Amino acid sequence: MSTQVNQNSAVEAQEPAVTPEAIVLQLRAVRQQIPEYGQLPASKLRELGSVSHVHPDFTQAAIGAMGASATVLSAVGTNPEDVQREVDTAGRWAVVEDELRAMLKGVAAANVSRRSRIGKTALLTYAVSQKLVRSAEHADLLPHVEAMNRMNRFGKRKAKKAAPAPTPTTPAPTTPVPATHV
């Protein structure tokens, strides 16, 4: 029993003071502060994506053209300073995007590690329990082992589908051929 208590306290010692629920609340609060935050359907993303990948040098040349010609400036309807500010803002938010992507990968990796520890513990428990139920003094484990047996997807082999029985074919009726003697 003390081993179990020691393992539980070791896990608790590794757990940070913050809970997943608290992080979710913080993320939702941050999400509300992000300008233009929203979800887009895939069709809209494809539509926007086609022009959102214009080469940065092309964009800078376009900004230069707006500044060089009043006609271009009036046709475009915005000034080069606003477009440059938008370019800078998009670049700064790209850093946020990268950081969030890295954070997501880190959270996913931590969860895979947790699930792996859980799986290893469950499989070890299964192996130990299988050995123990062979003894009458551990018969109380039988229902648990049976439940694990039903749900075990590791050591179970898929039952081979029985080959379909050949369908008996009845020979087509033949008409007797008269024998000829030569």
Sequence and secondary structure as in RCSB ss.txt:
>XXXX:A:sequence
MSTQVNQNSAVEAQEPAVTPEAIVLQLRAVRQQIPEYGQLPASKLRELGSVSHVHPDFTQAAIGAMGASATVLSA
VGTNPEDVQREVDTAGRWAVVEDELRAMLKGVAAANVSRRSRIGKTALLTYAVSQKLVRSAEHADLLPHVEAMNR
MNRFGKRKAKKAAPAPTPTTPAPTTPVPATHV
>XXXX:A:secstr
 HHHHHHHHHHHHHS SS HHHHHHHHHHHHHHSTT     HHHHHHHHHHHT  HHHHHHHHHHHHH HHHHHH
HTS HHHHHHHHHHHHHHHHHHHHHHHHHHHHHHHHHHHHHHHHHHHHHHHHHHHHHTTSGGGGGGHHHHHHHHH
H  SS                           
